[in-house]
Amino acid sequence: MCCNCNCEENKKDEKMEQILSKYSKEKSNLIQILNEVQEAYGYISTDAQLAISKYLNMPMAEIYGVITFYSRFTLKPKGKYNISVCLGTACYVKGSEKVLDRLKEKLGIDVGEITPDGKFSIEATRCIGACGLAPVFTVNNEVYGNATPEMIDKIIEEYKEKE
């Protein structure tokens, strides 16, 4: 029997408590905690930052600074399929902007947004270290090289079919 509370919220709180309880209350554990929160939730919410702040007795501004310094961390949730288009020099010169434009058109969202169904999100990145395959984009950890705008249509359809 359920109490008259928000059970989903309590589950999130319990998960956060489990993560924090693994670590001593030393500031040196911040990166490890942030990594684990990012893995568990897909992003680091304001509520998570507040919980970490209280646990480590650190100002939220300091935690926010660390989160925004490292590109691995995100403050917004991502779609099930997070698509990152490289806009680094090699990729840009070889047409990655056209690939990004087609992706935005195909999904109907902009960089930093998520499709209404939560399936896709778009990010722009500066370099993923695959310049020889330029232009490049990734879907989660899968790298797609020598990308073209037409390739976007095919790849998006493949991911939609997986659903």
Backbone as a ProteinNet text record, in pm:
[ID]
protein_1_A
[PRIMARY]
MCCNCNCEENKKDEKMEQILSKYSKEKSNLIQILNEVQEAYGYISTDAQLAISKYLNMPMAEIYGVITFYSRFTLKPKGKYNISVCLGTACYVKGSEKVLDRLKEKLGIDVGEITPDGKFSIEATRCIGACGLAPVFTVNNEVYGNATPEMIDKIIEEYKEKE
[TERTIARY]
85	0	89.2	54.2	136.5	91.2	188.4	155.5	105.5	62.5	9	121.9	221.2	337.6	372	470.7	515.3	619.3	575.5	662.6	780.5	756.9	865.3	975.4	935.8	1032.7	1111.4	1042.7	1110.9	1212.2	1179.7	1273.3	1399.1	1381.1	1496.4	1581.4	1514.3	1586.9	1665.1	1602.4	1669.5	1792.1	1777.4	1889.6	2004.1	1969.4	2070.9	2140.5	2062.9	2120.8	2214.3	2177.2	2262.5	2394.9	2388.7	2510.9	2600.3	2543.4	2622.7	2681.8	2606.7	2652.7	2777.9	2810.2	2930.1	3058.3	3043.8	3160.1	3169.5	3293.3	3313.1	3280.3	3258.6	3213.5	3329.9	3421	3536.7	3514.2	3553.6	3537.2	3608.4	3712.3	3789.1	3706.4	3591.9	3504.3	3403.9	3407.5	3307	3298.3	3410.5	3408.5	3351.5	3390.8	3339.8	3188.5	3142.1	2998.1	2925.3	2977.9	2914.7	2909.4	3016.9	3018	2906.2	2891.9	2791.3	2649.2	2629.3	2498	2465.2	2564.1	2544.6	2505.2	2571.6	2540.8	2400.2	2364.3	2236.1	2117	2130	2016.6	2025.6	2144.5	2162.5	2198.3	2187.5	2223.7	2232.7	2273.7	2287.5	2189.9	2080.5	1973.6	2011.6	1932.8	1952.6	1931.9	1833.5	1809.7	1931.1	1991.8	2111.3	2225.9	2242.2	2347.6	2327.1	2201.8	2170.4	2203.4	2167.3	2197.1	2348	2421.9	2568.4	2626.1	2573.5	2618.7	2604	2488.8	2464	2554.8	2568.1	2646.4	2793.8	2849.8	2992.9	3020.7	2913.2	2926.7	3006.3	2960.6	3023.8	2920.6	2962.2	2867.6	2821.2	2692.9	2639.6	2712.6	2755.9	2827	2955.4	3020.6	3144.2	3113.1	3006.6	2964.8	2923.4	2846.2	2803.5	2925.5	3024	3146.6	3217.4	3222.6	3286.3	3203.7	3071.9	2984.4	2999.7	3000.5	3007.4	3148.1	3249.6	3386.5	3410	3359	3381.3	3267.9	3302.1	3200.2	3125.7	3179.7	3114.3	2983.2	2979	2860.6	2759.2	2632.5	2526.9	2422.7	2365	2262.3	2122	2111.6	1982.4	1975.7	1856.6	1843.3	1865.8	1911.3	1933.3	1834.4	1816.5	1728.6	1791.1	1710.6	1760	1874.5	1860.9	1965.8	2018.6	2131.9	2192.8	2286.2	2255.5	2332.5	2420.7	2551	2647.6	2712.8	2706.4	2768.2	2893.9	3004.4	3131.5	3135.2	3166.5	3182.1	3325.8	3416.8	3558.9	3603.7	3722.1	3769.9	3762.5	3818.4	3820	3678	3592	3453.4	3376.6	3396.3	3324.6	3358.7	3489.8	3536.6	3477.5	3454.4	3402.5	3250.4	3182.7	3037.6	2954.6	3010.8	2931.3	2814.5	2825.8	2714.5	2590.1	2609.8	2497.3	2436.7	2521.6	2475	2390.4	2439.7	2366.8	2233.5	2235.2	2111.8	2007.3	2050.8	1957.7	1903.5	1988.7	1947.2	1840.7	1863.4	1766.3	1633.4	1641.5	1520.9	1447.1	1520.4	1460.7	1391.4	1454.4	1398.7	1307.2	1314.3	1230	1271.4	1398.4	1450.4	1582.9	1629.1	1755.8	1860.6	1982	2090.7	2050.9	2073.3	2040.4	1898	1821.9	1682	1660.1	1542.6	1502.7	1370.6	1353.8	1225.6	1118.1	993.7	886.9	871.7	905.4	894	1014.7	1115.4	1232.7	1332.9	1310.8	1398	1529.7	1525.5	1643.9	1677.7	1806.5	1854.6	1973.7	2000.4	2109.7	2208.4	2336	2444.5	2541.1	2606.4	2717	2843.1	2944.2	3069.3	3183.1	3296.7	3408.4	3503.2	3529.4	3618	3601.6	3587.9	3580.8	3703.2	3798.4	3923.7	3918.4	3827.4	3816.8	3825.7	3920.5	3933.1	3952.3	4015.1	4036.6	3907.4	3799.3	3668.9	3573.1	3623.5	3539.8	3453.8	3332.4	3265	3210.4	3200	3165	3049.4	2963.9	2865.6	2858.5	2806.8	2791.6	2646.1	2603.4	2476.4	2513.9	2497	2548.1	2698	2744.7	2888.4	2926.3	2829.9	2854.6	2899.4	3015.8	3071	3033.9	2987.5	2954.2	3042.1	3129.3	3222	3179.8	3249.3	3219.1	3069.8	3017	2873.4	2825	2702.1	2633.9	2494.3	2431.3	2294	2200.6	2221.3	2137.5	2155.8	2274.4	2305.6	2221.3	2194.2	2114.6	1977.4	1911.5	1779.1	1783.1	1879.6	1892	1917.5	2010	2046.1	1929.1	1861.8	1747.4	1639.9	1612.6	1511.7	1552	1680.5	1727.9	1702.5	1729.1	1706.6	1558.2	1476.7	1331.8	1277.1	1333.2	1289.2	1324.4	1426.2	1465.3	1359.1	1276	1174.5	1059.7
-118.2	0	124.2	217.4	336.5	448.3	522	639.7	748.9	859.1	966.7	1060.2	1004.2	1082.8	1057.4	1126.1	1108.6	995.9	875.9	757.8	766.4	820.4	832.5	922.2	1029.3	1122	1053.4	972.3	900	800.5	734.5	640.5	713	834.8	914.5	952.1	992.3	1028.7	909.5	793	672	639.6	652	625.5	722.4	849.3	950.1	918.8	880.7	844	724.4	627.5	510	550.7	640.2	686.6	757.3	852.3	931.4	844.9	746.5	664.5	582.9	568.5	494.5	573.8	703.4	792	861.5	883.4	964.1	1108.9	1189.2	1327.9	1422.7	1379	1460.8	1522	1647.8	1719.1	1649.1	1575.2	1506.2	1398.2	1363.9	1262.8	1322.6	1453.8	1519.9	1462.7	1450.6	1402.7	1261.1	1175.6	1038.3	1037.2	1119.3	1126.9	1180	1286.4	1342.1	1239.7	1164	1058.6	958.1	916.8	816	871.6	996.2	1059.3	1072.3	1114.5	1127.2	992.9	885.9	752	707.7	735	688.1	763.2	892.8	974.9	1025	1021.9	1073.3	1220.3	1287.1	1427.7	1459.1	1581.6	1619.8	1734.5	1700.6	1796.8	1892.5	1998.3	2092.7	2021.8	1931.8	1856.2	1770.3	1708.6	1626.6	1714.2	1830.8	1923.7	1966.1	1991.5	2031.2	1919.9	1797.1	1682.5	1665.5	1678.5	1666.9	1780.6	1899.8	2017.4	1995.4	1945.8	1919.4	1807.5	1702.5	1585.7	1620.7	1694.2	1727.5	1861.1	1928.5	2060.5	2154.8	2160.4	2243.8	2340.4	2459.2	2550	2494.2	2514.5	2467.7	2532.8	2656.2	2726.3	2652	2596.6	2521.1	2392.2	2326.1	2203.1	2235.7	2340.9	2385.8	2417.1	2481	2514.1	2390.4	2286.9	2161.5	2096.1	2094.2	2032.4	2101.7	2233.4	2306.7	2309.8	2282.7	2278.6	2153.6	2039.7	1913.3	1884.4	1864	1842.3	1710.1	1619.6	1491.7	1508.8	1608.9	1630.6	1718.8	1693.6	1774.8	1810.3	1926.2	1975.3	1945.8	1896.9	1867.2	1718.9	1662	1521.9	1510.3	1393.9	1366.6	1261.3	1253.6	1152.1	1013.6	913.1	775.1	761.8	832.2	834.4	977.1	1000	1132.7	1142.9	1237.5	1253	1376.4	1356.4	1466	1482.8	1604.4	1634.7	1715.7	1669.9	1739.5	1864.1	1976.6	2101.5	2152.2	2061.4	2096.8	2133.5	2189	2243.1	2142.8	2024.2	1925.9	1888.8	1865.6	1827.7	1943.8	2061.7	2178.7	2207.5	2201.5	2227.4	2125	2002.7	1897	1885.5	1982.6	1988	1944.8	1942.2	1896.4	1989.9	2117	2209.2	2166.7	2118.6	2070.1	1943.9	1859.6	1738.9	1779.6	1874.7	1922.9	1986.5	2067.1	2130.7	2025.8	1920.8	1814.6	1741	1717	1649.2	1730.7	1860.5	1948.1	1948.3	1951.6	1949.4	1816.5	1707.4	1572.9	1549.1	1592.9	1568.1	1680	1795.7	1907.5	1970.6	1956.9	2016.7	2085.7	2163.9	2234.7	2171.3	2217.9	2172	2197.3	2097.4	2108.6	2069.6	2027	1990.9	1840.5	1797.3	1656.8	1647.9	1544.1	1524.7	1501.4	1538.5	1523.9	1381.9	1280.4	1142.3	1097.7	1185.1	1153.7	1061.2	1031.4	935.3	995.7	1120	1178.7	1314.2	1340.8	1472.9	1505.7	1635	1680.1	1763.1	1736.1	1815.9	1852.1	1964.7	2001	1988.3	1926.7	1908.9	1963.9	1984.4	2045.9	1944.4	1836.7	1736.4	1605.6	1498	1367.1	1281.8	1342.6	1272.9	1177.3	1199.4	1112.9	1198.3	1289.4	1386.1	1318.9	1204.5	1132.5	1082.7	1078.2	1033.2	1149.6	1272.2	1392.4	1396.7	1449.7	1491.4	1371.5	1389.4	1279.5	1320.5	1222.5	1239.6	1108.1	1115.7	995.1	982.8	859.8	830.2	745.3	806	749.1	724.1	601.7	577.3	526.3	520.7	471.3	588	572.3	678.5	653.8	760.3	754.7	855.9	805.3	890.5	915.4	1010.9	1050.5	1080.2	1151.1	1176.5	1270.7	1246.9	1332.7	1362.5	1468.9	1495	1376.5	1309.6	1195.7	1079.1	1066.3	960.5	977	1101.9	1130.1	1063.6	1078.6	1019.1	869	803.3	657.4	615.6	682	646.2	670.1	783	812.8	706	667.6	564.1	431	396.7	272.9	274.6	386.3	395.8	395.3	455.6	453.3	311.4	233.1	94.7	5.3	43.6	-34.8	-28.6	71.9	93.3	-3
0	0	0	-83.3	-100.8	-7.6	40.9	120.6	26.6	78.3	-3.9	-46.3	-113.4	-152.2	-298.5	-345.9	-483.5	-486.8	-517.4	-511	-607.2	-726.7	-825.2	-770.5	-706.5	-647.6	-535.7	-455.3	-347.2	-401.9	-514.6	-576.5	-621.2	-677.9	-720	-599.8	-491.1	-369.1	-314.5	-316.2	-267.3	-353	-484.4	-574.7	-545.7	-524.6	-496	-363.8	-263.5	-133.6	-145.7	-228.8	-250.1	-313.2	-409.9	-475.2	-374.7	-301.8	-207	-95.5	-50.2	62.6	30.4	-96.8	-137	-111.7	-90.2	-82.7	52.2	95.1	215.6	180.9	282	261	234.4	149.9	114	-23.9	-39.4	-165.4	-280.6	-249.5	-353.8	-424.1	-369.6	-430.6	-529.7	-546.3	-629.6	-770.8	-839.2	-978.9	-986.7	-894.9	-895.5	-873.3	-781.3	-755.4	-878.1	-938	-1057.5	-1170.2	-1187.8	-1290.4	-1266.2	-1141.5	-1110.3	-1125.5	-1085.8	-1102.6	-1251.1	-1329.8	-1475.1	-1534.8	-1494	-1545.2	-1504.1	-1379.6	-1326.9	-1385	-1401.6	-1443.1	-1587	-1646.9	-1781.7	-1785.7	-1673.1	-1658.7	-1509.9	-1476.7	-1336.2	-1308.9	-1245.4	-1218.9	-1105.7	-1092.6	-982.5	-849	-842	-718.8	-682.6	-783.1	-758.5	-710.6	-771.3	-729.2	-584.4	-548.8	-411.3	-313.1	-348	-261.3	-244.7	-352.9	-347.4	-264.1	-282.4	-207.7	-57.8	-17.7	125	175.5	97.3	138.6	155.9	60.3	64.7	133.8	177	238.8	148	22.3	-80.6	-136.4	-175.1	-239	-374.1	-403.9	-532.9	-649.3	-631.8	-738.7	-775.6	-678	-703.8	-780.6	-742.9	-810.7	-954.5	-971.7	-1104.1	-1191.3	-1133.4	-1206.4	-1258.4	-1177.4	-1219.9	-1331.4	-1314.2	-1414	-1549	-1547.5	-1674.4	-1733.2	-1652.5	-1703.1	-1787.8	-1742.9	-1812	-1910.2	-2036.7	-2139.4	-2120.3	-2044.1	-2019.5	-1943	-1858.2	-1774.9	-1846.7	-1819.2	-1878.1	-1773.3	-1789.5	-1697.7	-1748.6	-1870.1	-1931.2	-1965.5	-1956.4	-1999.3	-2149.7	-2191.3	-2333.2	-2378.5	-2508.7	-2564	-2552.5	-2576.4	-2576	-2675.2	-2788.7	-2889.8	-2899.3	-2837.5	-2838.1	-2958.2	-3045.4	-3169.3	-3156.6	-3169.8	-3163.2	-3299.6	-3351.3	-3480.6	-3452.8	-3507.4	-3489.6	-3578.2	-3516	-3589.9	-3580.9	-3548.2	-3546.9	-3687.6	-3699.2	-3826.8	-3941.7	-3925.2	-4034.7	-4077	-3979.7	-4010.9	-4072.6	-4018.2	-4068	-4213.9	-4243.9	-4380.5	-4477.6	-4429.8	-4517.8	-4514.7	-4451.1	-4463.3	-4344.4	-4224.9	-4110.3	-4079	-4114.7	-4088.7	-4168.2	-4290.5	-4371.8	-4309.3	-4253	-4184.3	-4062.8	-3985.3	-3868.5	-3908.7	-4013.6	-4060.2	-4099.9	-4168.3	-4209.2	-4087.5	-3989	-3866.7	-3793.1	-3781.7	-3715	-3790.8	-3922.6	-4005.5	-3989.8	-3995.3	-3988.3	-3854.3	-3745.8	-3612.6	-3564.4	-3627.9	-3586.6	-3454.8	-3419.8	-3296.4	-3327.1	-3230.9	-3245.8	-3154.2	-3166	-3079.2	-2934.5	-2850.3	-2708.7	-2674.4	-2774.3	-2751.1	-2765.9	-2720.6	-2725.9	-2800.8	-2880.7	-2948.3	-2841.4	-2871.5	-2772.3	-2716.9	-2796.7	-2748.9	-2665.8	-2651.5	-2569.9	-2637.3	-2762.7	-2832.4	-2881.4	-2931.7	-2993.3	-2931.2	-2921.3	-2882.5	-2971.4	-2985.1	-3071.6	-2991.1	-3015.6	-2959.4	-3070.7	-3053.7	-3142.6	-3059.1	-3116.3	-3043.1	-3127.2	-3067.7	-3139.7	-3202.6	-3139.6	-3199.7	-3125.3	-3200.6	-3135.3	-3168.6	-3237.3	-3265.1	-3382.5	-3473.5	-3591.2	-3717.8	-3720.3	-3830.1	-3965.7	-3969.2	-4094.4	-4157	-4078.3	-4127.2	-4149.9	-4141.6	-4147.3	-4272.4	-4258	-4134.5	-4056.6	-3926	-3836.3	-3745.6	-3714.3	-3607.6	-3530.8	-3409.9	-3328.7	-3285.1	-3267.3	-3202.9	-3082.3	-2964.3	-2839.9	-2859.6	-2859	-2875.2	-3013.6	-3103.9	-3240.4	-3329.1	-3394.6	-3478.9	-3624.9	-3691.6	-3833.1	-3906.1	-3994	-4066.5	-4209.6	-4273.1	-4410.8	-4426.4	-4329	-4320.7	-4430	-4470.7	-4568	-4513.2	-4561.5	-4518.1	-4548.2	-4660	-4697.2	-4599	-4547.1	-4451.4	-4324.2	-4287.4	-4167.3	-4177.4	-4293	-4311.1	-4286.2	-4344.7	-4333.2	-4188	-4122.1	-3984.6	-3889.3	-3903.2	-3816.6	-3833.6	-3957.1	-3982.2	-3918.6	-3925	-3863	-3712.4	-3648.5	-3503.5	-3470.6	-3554.1	-3531.4	-3543.2	-3636.2	-3654.8	-3536.1	-3460.9	-3342.6	-3233.2	-3240.7	-3135.5	-3147.7
[MASK]
+++++++++++++++++++++++++++++++++++++++++++++++++++++++++++++++++++++++++++++++++++++++++++++++++++++++++++++++++++++++++++++++++++++++++++++++++++++++++++++++++++

